[in-house]
Amino acid sequence: MHIVVCIKQVPDTKNVRIDPDTHTLVRQGVESIINPFDMFAVEGALKIKDENGARVTVLTMGPPQAAEALRDTLGLGADDAVLLSDRAFAGSDTWATSTTLAAAVRKMGDVDLVICGKQAVDGDTAQVGPEMAALLDVPFATFVKKIDVARSGSITVHRQTDEGTEVWKVQLPALVTVIKELGEPRVPSLRHKMRAKKAEIAVWGNSELGLDPNSTGLCGSFTQVVRVFSPQRRGSRVQLEGSIENQVEQLFQYLKKARVPGL
Ligand SMILES: Cc1cc2nc3c(=O)[nH]c(=O)nc-3n(C[C@H](O)[C@H](O)[C@H](O)COP(=O)(O)OP(=O)(O)OC[C@H]3O[C@@H](n4cnc5c(N)ncnc54)[C@H](O)[C@@H]3O)c2cc1C
């Protein structure tokens, strides 16, 4: 079984700042981490590898320094890593990102399962997984917290929903997006870390993928960020203290003073 895990390097969220002029994230001097949901995706793939045997390839699209994130996952036990990096991919929206990632999965040829995180904690759209599945024309399941591999070319996934858990049988090849409950990421082992240090990371640009340049990067992006801003805080906040009864009384008086209709 060949599993591809898509990981994205994101700024450490505690440090997210927006450039007021360009409306883009300020990345300079900000530490990068692997998107936390993608760490659960890596763990899920490695669990399948431990229990059923599988080849795990980790894939990212990003600048050259994203290779370090890939190397970290090799240290956890992933077998191969591919970095998609090319000026032609710069400025990609989610569709152009998905187009590029899907082209890489197609180029690999023998992929049974693609695992993505539920969402990236910076872009937060949760679009890339489902878009890739549409482009690859494979079934997909989101919010997956458990994956069981059957022998019949299918997997059984447990999905977390607002109402509870749904259990789906999904025919392979397929794509899933995963949540925290899939499993706490393991710590790197010395053996894998040593291998990761020397491992060669494949770097593919558009000459390897052969995409129409109009479908990648800014040219292939149908959406445009018009404005990004931090919301202004409206009014001052009041924190209620004391016993519940006391807090209810305070809240009642506060709403009365604010002339809330009906009080
Ligand atoms: C017009 C426009 C221009 C943009 N320009 C830039 C830019 O110049 N530079 C920039 O950094 N961002 C840019 N972005 C943001 C970029 O579109 C998103 O970072 C990207 O498409 C992923 O979307 P997301 O973060 O919402 O991921 P989600 O859809 O929330 O991610 C879900 C999952 O998909 C996978 N995934 C997402 N992105 C990647 C990736 N790159 N590699 C591997 N797996 C991935 C991960 O498994 C992740 O958990 C731009 C966006 C727009 C709309």
The ligand as a MOL file (V3000), in Angstrom:
LIG
                    3D

  0  0  0     0  0            999 V3000
M  V30 BEGIN CTAB
M  V30 COUNTS 53 58 0 0 0
M  V30 BEGIN ATOM
M  V30 1 C -4.9390 34.7650 -4.1530 0
M  V30 2 C -4.1980 33.9940 -3.1310 0
M  V30 3 C -2.8460 34.0700 -3.1110 0
M  V30 4 C -2.1270 33.3800 -2.1900 0
M  V30 5 N -0.8120 33.5000 -2.1870 0
M  V30 6 C -0.1020 32.8480 -1.3090 0
M  V30 7 C 1.3030 32.9720 -1.3050 0
M  V30 8 O 1.8760 33.6800 -2.1100 0
M  V30 9 N 1.9970 32.2780 -0.3740 0
M  V30 10 C 1.3540 31.4740 0.5280 0
M  V30 11 O 2.0380 30.8510 1.3490 0
M  V30 12 N 0.0310 31.3380 0.5470 0
M  V30 13 C -0.7190 32.0000 -0.3390 0
M  V30 14 N -2.0420 31.8730 -0.3140 0
M  V30 15 C -2.6580 30.9660 0.6270 0
M  V30 16 C -2.8120 29.6080 -0.0230 0
M  V30 17 O -3.8660 29.6000 -0.9230 0
M  V30 18 C -3.1300 28.5680 1.0120 0
M  V30 19 O -2.0810 28.5580 1.9450 0
M  V30 20 C -3.1850 27.1760 0.4320 0
M  V30 21 O -3.9180 27.1030 -0.7400 0
M  V30 22 C -3.7730 26.1570 1.3950 0
M  V30 23 O -5.0130 26.5890 1.8660 0
M  V30 24 P -5.2940 26.4740 3.3880 0
M  V30 25 O -4.1570 27.0440 4.1180 0
M  V30 26 O -6.6490 27.0130 3.6610 0
M  V30 27 O -5.2710 24.8770 3.6090 0
M  V30 28 P -6.4280 23.8780 3.9980 0
M  V30 29 O -7.2760 23.6060 2.8330 0
M  V30 30 O -7.0840 24.3090 5.2700 0
M  V30 31 O -5.4970 22.6070 4.2830 0
M  V30 32 C -6.0250 21.2990 4.4160 0
M  V30 33 C -4.9150 20.3100 4.2700 0
M  V30 34 O -4.4120 20.3420 2.9420 0
M  V30 35 C -3.0110 20.0730 2.9450 0
M  V30 36 N -2.2850 21.2240 2.4080 0
M  V30 37 C -2.6680 22.5240 2.3490 0
M  V30 38 N -1.7040 23.2770 1.7810 0
M  V30 39 C -0.6910 22.4380 1.4760 0
M  V30 40 C 0.5850 22.5950 0.8930 0
M  V30 41 N 1.0480 23.7850 0.4750 0
M  V30 42 N 1.3780 21.5030 0.7410 0
M  V30 43 C 0.9310 20.2850 1.1380 0
M  V30 44 N -0.2600 20.0620 1.7070 0
M  V30 45 C -1.0610 21.1260 1.8770 0
M  V30 46 C -2.6390 19.7740 4.3890 0
M  V30 47 O -2.7720 18.3990 4.6210 0
M  V30 48 C -3.6980 20.5430 5.1580 0
M  V30 49 O -3.9050 20.0400 6.4560 0
M  V30 50 C -2.7950 32.5630 -1.2330 0
M  V30 51 C -4.1720 32.4770 -1.2380 0
M  V30 52 C -4.8780 33.1920 -2.1610 0
M  V30 53 C -6.3730 33.1140 -2.1550 0
M  V30 END ATOM
M  V30 BEGIN BOND
M  V30 1 1 1 2
M  V30 2 1 2 3
M  V30 3 2 2 52
M  V30 4 2 3 4
M  V30 5 1 4 5
M  V30 6 1 4 50
M  V30 7 2 5 6
M  V30 8 1 6 7
M  V30 9 1 6 13
M  V30 10 2 7 8
M  V30 11 1 7 9
M  V30 12 1 9 10
M  V30 13 2 10 11
M  V30 14 1 10 12
M  V30 15 2 12 13
M  V30 16 1 13 14
M  V30 17 1 14 15
M  V30 18 1 14 50
M  V30 19 1 15 16
M  V30 20 1 16 17
M  V30 21 1 16 18
M  V30 22 1 18 19
M  V30 23 1 18 20
M  V30 24 1 20 21
M  V30 25 1 20 22
M  V30 26 1 22 23
M  V30 27 1 23 24
M  V30 28 2 24 25
M  V30 29 1 24 26
M  V30 30 1 24 27
M  V30 31 1 27 28
M  V30 32 2 28 29
M  V30 33 1 28 30
M  V30 34 1 28 31
M  V30 35 1 31 32
M  V30 36 1 32 33
M  V30 37 1 33 34
M  V30 38 1 33 48
M  V30 39 1 34 35
M  V30 40 1 35 36
M  V30 41 1 35 46
M  V30 42 1 36 37
M  V30 43 1 36 45
M  V30 44 2 37 38
M  V30 45 1 38 39
M  V30 46 1 39 40
M  V30 47 2 39 45
M  V30 48 1 40 41
M  V30 49 2 40 42
M  V30 50 1 42 43
M  V30 51 2 43 44
M  V30 52 1 44 45
M  V30 53 1 46 47
M  V30 54 1 46 48
M  V30 55 1 48 49
M  V30 56 2 50 51
M  V30 57 1 51 52
M  V30 58 1 52 53
M  V30 END BOND
M  V30 END CTAB
M  END
